[in-house]
Amino acid sequence: MKITSLDKITDSEVSHNYKIKKRLMIPNDQIPHISNFSQATFPPGEIAPSHQHSDMSEVFFIQSGQGEIQVNDNCHIIKPGTCITIEPGDEHELRNTGSENLVVLYFGVIP
C-alpha cells in the first residue's frame, strides 16, 4: 500500500507548458498500465498545446475552473465534473478560458 497527499507533493512543470504546474501522485511504473496520475493547475489563459500520444489513452477529470478541450476537429466546453477520455492518436489541446485556475486530474492508460 502507498498513500499520497497533495499537500506533501511539490509542484513540477508540465512538459507541454512550463506555466502549468502538476503534482504527480502516482508516477510511471508504480501501477502496471497507468501513467502519471497527476493534478494539473492551469492559470487563466494557459494552454497545453495540441499533441497526441500513440502509445496510450488519457483521462482528464475537471475538478474546478472552466475551459475548452479540442479533440481532433471538435471543441468541447469543460467545467467541474466533466470527464474526458482521449484515445491513442487523438490530437488534443486543453485551454483555460476562465478567470480562475483550471484544476484537472489526469492519468494515462497504456495498453
C-alpha positions in Angstrom: 0.0 0.0 0.0 1.1 3.5 -0.8 -0.6 6.7 0.5 0.0 10.1 -1.1 -1.3 13.5 -0.1 -1.4 16.6 -2.3 -0.2 18.8 0.5 3.0 16.8 0.7 3.8 16.9 -3.1 5.8 19.7 -4.6 4.8 21.3 -7.9 6.6 20.4 -11.1 6.2 21.7 -14.6 4.0 20.1 -17.2 6.1 19.2 -20.3 3.7 21.0 -22.7 3.8 24.4 -20.9 6.1 25.4 -18.0 3.4 27.8 -16.6 1.1 24.8 -15.9 2.1 23.1 -12.7 1.4 19.5 -11.7 1.5 17.4 -8.6 2.5 13.8 -9.5 0.6 11.4 -7.2 1.4 8.1 -8.9 4.5 8.0 -11.1 5.1 5.8 -14.2 5.7 2.2 -13.4 4.2 2.2 -9.9 1.0 0.6 -11.2 1.0 -1.6 -14.3 -0.6 0.2 -17.4 -1.1 3.5 -15.5 1.0 6.5 -16.4 1.3 9.7 -14.3 -1.8 10.1 -12.1 -1.5 13.9 -11.5 -3.3 17.0 -10.7 -2.5 19.9 -13.0 -3.3 23.6 -12.4 -3.7 25.9 -15.4 -3.6 29.6 -14.6 -6.1 31.7 -16.5 -5.3 31.8 -20.3 -2.9 28.9 -20.2 -2.9 26.2 -22.8 -1.5 22.6 -23.0 -0.8 22.8 -26.8 -2.1 20.4 -29.3 -0.4 17.0 -29.1 -1.1 13.3 -29.3 0.0 10.0 -27.7 0.4 7.0 -29.9 1.0 4.7 -27.0 -1.7 5.4 -24.5 -5.2 6.7 -23.8 -5.5 9.7 -21.5 -8.3 10.5 -19.0 -9.0 14.0 -17.7 -11.3 14.9 -14.9 -12.1 18.6 -14.3 -12.1 19.4 -10.6 -12.6 23.2 -10.8 -12.5 26.1 -13.2 -13.6 26.1 -16.8 -12.2 25.8 -20.2 -12.2 24.0 -23.5 -10.7 20.8 -24.9 -10.1 20.5 -28.6 -10.1 16.8 -29.7 -9.2 16.3 -33.3 -11.5 18.9 -35.0 -14.1 19.2 -32.2 -14.1 21.7 -29.4 -15.9 20.9 -26.2 -16.7 23.2 -23.2 -15.3 21.7 -19.9 -16.5 22.5 -16.4 -16.2 20.9 -12.9 -17.4 17.3 -13.1 -16.5 16.8 -16.7 -14.6 13.6 -17.6 -12.9 13.2 -21.0 -11.2 10.1 -22.4 -8.7 10.6 -25.2 -7.9 7.6 -27.4 -4.4 6.8 -28.7 -3.7 9.0 -31.7 -6.3 11.7 -30.9 -4.9 15.3 -31.3 -5.9 17.2 -28.1 -5.4 20.6 -26.6 -6.6 21.8 -23.2 -7.3 25.5 -22.6 -8.2 27.6 -19.5 -10.8 30.1 -20.8 -11.9 31.3 -17.4 -10.7 33.9 -14.9 -9.8 31.3 -12.2 -7.4 28.4 -12.2 -8.5 25.3 -14.1 -7.7 22.2 -12.0 -7.5 18.9 -13.8 -6.8 15.3 -12.5 -5.4 13.1 -15.3 -3.7 9.8 -16.0 -2.7 7.7 -18.9 -3.6 4.1 -19.6 -1.0 2.1 -21.5 -2.4 -1.0 -23.4 
